[in-house]
Amino acid sequence: MPHLPERKTFAQLAQSASVVPVYRRIFADGLTPLSAFARIDAGSDGCLFESVIGGEKVGRYSFLGAEPFLRFEARGRQVTVSRSEAFSETFESDDPLAELEQRMAAFQPARLDDLPPFTSGAIGYAAYDSVRYVEHLPDVPADDLGLPDICFAFYDRLVVFDHVSKSIDVVVLAKIEEKTPAAIAAAYDAAATRVDTTIAQLQQPSDWPPLCDIGSLQQPCGEPHANRSQQDFQQAVERAIDYIHAGDIFQVVLSRRLAVPFTASPLELYRTL
């Protein structure tokens, strides 16, 4: 199948957009999202999104990404923006959310009707305590995990499974640096080459995921370790109920984190879910 959109359509879109998707659509009957993910991600900050509707019905799309071109992190007021392993900048900001919004605003791909609703963008999380960027709250909790408050990776290449049409869209964003015909043609060629390279990766033989009995994946990993005792957690719940009755608060989120030893890969863990 040829690359889409056609060069003429691409050139027209490039006149008004700075980023334009280029893609090929291939059959998906020889791959699963997990086996495809294992082929394109080699510890390169990959992502895999799948969904289940109503706990039983698999969602229409699965989204796979790897090798983000930009990574945005915020820890308190300290922001780190990494554009490659060799380049990153760290600075202080009074509004890390505005810094993230600014970078997302500069990344607005042209929309193609034949593509799924999501083909690129910022993927990550804003932790629960990131609410402190917009509300003044007391009593900052102790940071015992060392994770960023905000972490988003920007992807310009995605593999999208359509479970209804049994097809895969391999999408790469072409960045339009200049509006000249030569620059637009070069951007198209570069994106098309990346699409072809990704498809070649998907076609490579792979021994993952290995075949194994489901029962062997359900064996216990060891005794769980909690970050607070059961008694302490119950007492916190009782205090919260008292505060609600007194009218001091109307809701509160309490949690107890459990951890168990685990030596397999994160992909193996996801496979069992």
C-alpha positions in Angstrom: 0.0 0.0 0.0 1.3 3.5 -0.8 2.0 6.1 1.8 -0.9 8.4 2.6 -1.9 11.1 2.2 -0.7 11.5 -1.4 2.1 14.0 -2.0 -0.3 16.6 -3.5 -2.6 16.5 -0.5 0.3 16.5 1.9 1.8 19.6 0.2 -1.6 21.4 0.6 -1.8 20.5 4.3 1.7 21.6 4.9 0.9 25.1 3.8 -1.3 25.7 6.9 0.1 23.1 9.4 3.6 22.7 10.8 3.1 18.9 11.5 1.4 16.5 9.1 0.8 12.8 9.6 2.1 10.3 7.0 1.0 6.7 7.3 0.5 3.3 5.8 -2.3 0.8 6.6 -1.4 -2.9 6.9 -3.2 -6.1 7.9 -3.1 -6.8 11.6 -3.9 -10.6 11.5 -0.3 -11.6 12.1 0.3 -9.4 15.1 -1.0 -8.6 18.6 -0.5 -5.3 20.3 1.9 -7.0 22.8 4.0 -8.7 20.1 4.1 -5.5 18.1 5.2 -3.5 21.2 8.0 -5.9 21.9 9.3 -5.3 18.4 9.3 -1.5 18.3 10.2 -0.7 21.9 13.7 -1.5 23.2 13.6 0.3 26.6 13.0 3.6 24.8 10.2 5.1 26.9 7.5 3.2 25.1 3.8 3.4 25.7 0.9 0.9 25.2 -2.7 2.0 25.6 -5.6 -0.5 25.5 -9.1 -0.3 26.8 -11.9 -2.5 27.9 -15.5 -1.3 27.8 -17.7 -2.5 30.7 -15.1 -4.9 31.9 -15.8 -7.3 29.1 -15.6 -5.8 25.7 -12.2 -4.8 24.2 -12.1 -1.2 23.0 -11.7 -0.6 19.3 -8.1 0.8 19.3 -4.8 -0.1 20.8 -2.1 2.6 20.6 1.7 1.9 20.7 4.5 4.4 20.8 8.3 4.4 21.3 11.2 6.8 21.2 9.5 10.1 22.2 11.2 13.2 20.7 10.5 15.3 23.9 10.1 14.4 27.5 8.6 16.9 30.1 8.9 16.4 33.8 8.1 18.6 36.8 9.1 18.1 40.4 7.6 20.8 42.5 8.7 24.0 40.7 11.6 22.4 39.0 11.0 21.6 35.3 13.2 19.4 33.1 12.7 19.2 29.3 14.7 16.6 27.5 14.9 16.5 23.7 17.4 13.7 23.4 19.8 11.7 25.6 22.4 14.4 24.9 20.3 17.5 25.5 18.1 18.5 28.4 17.4 21.7 30.3 16.3 22.2 33.9 14.8 25.4 35.2 12.5 26.8 37.9 8.9 27.7 37.0 6.1 29.3 39.0 3.6 27.4 36.7 4.8 24.1 35.4 1.3 23.4 33.9 1.7 26.5 31.8 5.1 25.3 30.6 3.5 22.0 29.5 0.6 23.7 27.9 3.0 25.9 25.9 4.8 22.9 24.5 1.5 21.1 23.6 0.2 24.2 21.8 3.3 24.2 19.6 2.5 20.6 18.6 -0.8 20.6 16.6 -0.8 18.0 13.8 -3.1 18.4 10.8 -6.2 16.2 11.1 -6.8 13.4 8.6 -10.4 12.0 8.5 -9.2 8.5 7.6 -7.0 8.2 10.7 -8.1 7.1 14.2 -8.9 9.9 16.7 -5.5 9.8 18.3 -2.3 9.4 16.3 0.3 11.4 18.2 0.8 13.8 21.1 1.8 14.0 24.8 1.3 10.8 26.8 1.9 10.6 30.5 0.4 11.5 33.8 -0.2 14.3 36.3 0.1 12.9 39.8 -2.6 13.5 42.4 -0.5 16.2 44.2 -0.2 18.2 41.0 -3.4 19.8 42.2 -1.0 22.0 44.3 -0.1 23.8 41.1 -3.6 25.3 41.0 -4.7 25.2 44.6 -2.9 26.3 47.8 -2.9 23.3 50.1 -1.1 22.8 53.3 0.9 19.8 54.6 2.9 18.6 51.6 3.3 14.8 52.0 6.7 13.1 52.2 8.1 12.0 48.9 9.0 8.4 49.5 9.0 7.3 45.8 11.0 10.1 44.1 8.6 10.2 41.1 7.8 13.4 39.1 4.6 15.3 39.8 4.1 15.6 36.1 5.6 13.4 33.4 4.7 13.5 29.7 6.4 12.1 26.7 5.8 13.6 23.2 5.5 11.0 20.4 5.7 11.6 16.7 5.4 7.9 15.7 2.5 5.6 16.7 1.3 2.1 15.7 -2.5 2.0 16.0 -4.4 -1.3 16.0 -8.0 -1.1 14.8 -9.7 -4.2 16.2 -12.8 -3.7 14.2 -11.2 -3.4 10.7 -8.3 -5.8 11.7 -5.8 -3.3 10.5 -2.8 -1.4 11.7 -2.0 2.3 10.9 1.7 3.1 11.2 1.8 6.9 11.6 4.7 9.2 11.6 4.5 13.0 11.9 6.3 15.0 9.3 7.7 18.3 10.7 7.4 21.2 8.2 10.4 23.4 8.9 10.0 25.5 5.8 7.1 26.1 3.3 9.2 25.7 0.1 8.3 22.8 -2.2 11.7 21.2 -1.7 11.5 21.3 2.1 7.9 19.9 2.1 9.0 17.1 -0.2 12.0 16.3 2.0 9.7 16.2 5.1 7.4 13.8 3.4 10.2 11.5 2.3 11.8 11.5 5.8 8.4 10.6 7.4 7.7 7.9 4.8 11.1 6.3 5.4 10.4 6.1 9.2 7.0 4.5 8.4 8.7 1.9 6.2 11.4 1.3 8.9 8.7 0.7 11.6 6.8 -1.7 9.3 10.1 -3.6 8.8 10.5 -3.8 12.6 7.0 -5.2 12.9 7.8 -7.8 10.2 10.9 -9.1 12.0 10.6 -12.5 13.7 10.3 -12.5 17.4 10.1 -15.1 20.2 8.1 -12.8 22.4 5.6 -13.2 23.9 6.6 -16.8 24.9 3.9 -19.4 25.1 3.3 -20.5 28.7 0.6 -21.8 30.9 -1.6 -19.1 32.5 -1.4 -20.8 35.8 2.3 -20.3 36.0 1.8 -16.5 35.8 -0.5 -16.5 38.8 1.9 -17.9 41.3 2.4 -15.6 44.4 5.4 -13.3 44.2 6.0 -13.1 48.0 4.6 -11.3 51.0 3.4 -7.8 50.2 4.9 -4.9 52.0 2.7 -1.9 53.0 3.8 1.7 53.4 1.6 1.9 56.5 0.1 -0.6 58.9 -3.5 -1.8 58.7 -4.2 -0.3 62.1 -2.8 3.1 61.1 -4.9 3.1 58.0 -8.1 2.2 59.9 -7.4 4.9 62.4 -7.0 7.4 59.6 -10.3 6.4 58.1 -12.0 6.9 61.5 -10.5 10.4 61.9 -11.7 11.3 58.4 -15.2 10.2 59.3 -15.0 12.4 62.4 -13.8 15.4 60.3 -16.7 14.9 57.9 -19.3 14.7 60.7 -17.8 17.9 62.2 -18.1 19.7 58.8 -14.4 20.3 58.6 -14.1 18.4 55.3 -16.5 16.9 52.8 -14.2 14.3 51.2 -10.7 12.8 51.5 -8.7 10.3 49.6 -6.9 7.8 51.8 -4.7 5.0 50.5 -2.5 2.1 51.5 0.2 1.1 49.1 1.2 -2.5 48.8 4.4 -3.8 47.1 5.7 -7.3 46.4 9.0 -8.5 45.0 8.9 -8.8 41.2 11.7 -9.8 38.9 10.0 -10.2 35.5 9.7 -7.4 32.9 6.8 -4.8 33.2 5.5 -6.2 29.9 5.1 -9.7 31.5 3.2 -8.1 34.3 0.9 -6.2 31.9 0.3 -9.5 30.0 -1.3 -11.1 33.1 -3.8 -8.3 33.7 
